[in-house]
């Protein structure tokens, strides 16, 4: 084979030895393999999460959920208020109730009836001490 065959074998062994040295410098076989596989995986996950956040805005979704819950609570309150108003309508459909309200709240009477109003008692005057700020007050109230 001569010198050319030996030289090619020397090149292959030199390449093999240098490849081993480079892998040893980077931290060993298993650690380097994990780094080579883990870094792209982390990059892909970060890109995937960023795109997911861009496509499905979570903040807007949460705001809409809370707005929907508030709207449903308001709707339930309005339904309850509507039921109370319907029962009030039924009560006010009775002529006896209308007459009672007209007499008690609006002081209305039927034609031919006389309405009397009884005035409340006059409260007793307030007794104020005869000292400096109060004597001017009594004088101004008596005028």
Secondary structure, DSSP 4 states (H G I P E B T S, - for coil): -HHHHHHHHHHHHHHHHHHHHHHHHTT-HHHHHHHHHHHHHHHHHHHHHHHHHHHS-HHHHHHHHHHHHHHHHHHHHHHHHHHHHHHHHHHHTSHHHHHHHHHHHH----TT-----PPPPPPPPPP--SSHHHHHHHHHHH-
